[in-house]
Amino acid sequence: MAGMKTAPKTRPGNVTSFILEGSWPLDGFDQRELRRLSKIAKRNGVGIADVIYEAIESFVAKCEAEADLEEKVIKFPTVANRWRSMDH
């Protein structure tokens, strides 16, 4: 999530950040990003936490797919490339 920022360290010691559903500290989100999450949640008929979970699942799936892609690439020996350059 692009709008996520580090929480400021100037918060007094007696202030606790708001935690969404016991898992998500929301003090790292700016107002614009929270409104965006809220719009997506309302449009999909789900809660903000569900939107966050879905985004994380999507990101993890993308990372796994990219990692699997490396294993599927066929690497040809460099000898074939030299042969091709000698042909021209």
Contacts in CASP RR format, 6 or more apart in sequence:
PFRMAT RR
TARGET T0000
AUTHOR 0000-0000-0000
METHOD contacts of the structure
MODEL  1
MAGMKTAPKTRPGNVTSFILEGSWPLDGFDQRELRRLSKIAKRNGVGIAD
VIYEAIESFVAKCEAEADLEEKVIKFPTVANRWRSMDH
1 29 0 8 1.000
1 33 0 8 1.000
1 55 0 8 1.000
2 33 0 8 1.000
3 29 0 8 1.000
3 30 0 8 1.000
3 32 0 8 1.000
3 33 0 8 1.000
4 28 0 8 1.000
4 29 0 8 1.000
4 33 0 8 1.000
5 28 0 8 1.000
5 29 0 8 1.000
5 30 0 8 1.000
6 28 0 8 1.000
7 17 0 8 1.000
7 25 0 8 1.000
7 27 0 8 1.000
7 28 0 8 1.000
11 17 0 8 1.000
11 27 0 8 1.000
17 25 0 8 1.000
17 26 0 8 1.000
17 27 0 8 1.000
17 28 0 8 1.000
18 25 0 8 1.000
18 26 0 8 1.000
18 27 0 8 1.000
19 25 0 8 1.000
19 26 0 8 1.000
20 26 0 8 1.000
20 48 0 8 1.000
20 49 0 8 1.000
20 52 0 8 1.000
21 49 0 8 1.000
23 49 0 8 1.000
24 49 0 8 1.000
24 52 0 8 1.000
26 34 0 8 1.000
29 37 0 8 1.000
34 48 0 8 1.000
37 48 0 8 1.000
37 51 0 8 1.000
37 52 0 8 1.000
38 48 0 8 1.000
40 51 0 8 1.000
41 47 0 8 1.000
41 48 0 8 1.000
41 50 0 8 1.000
41 51 0 8 1.000
44 50 0 8 1.000
44 51 0 8 1.000
END
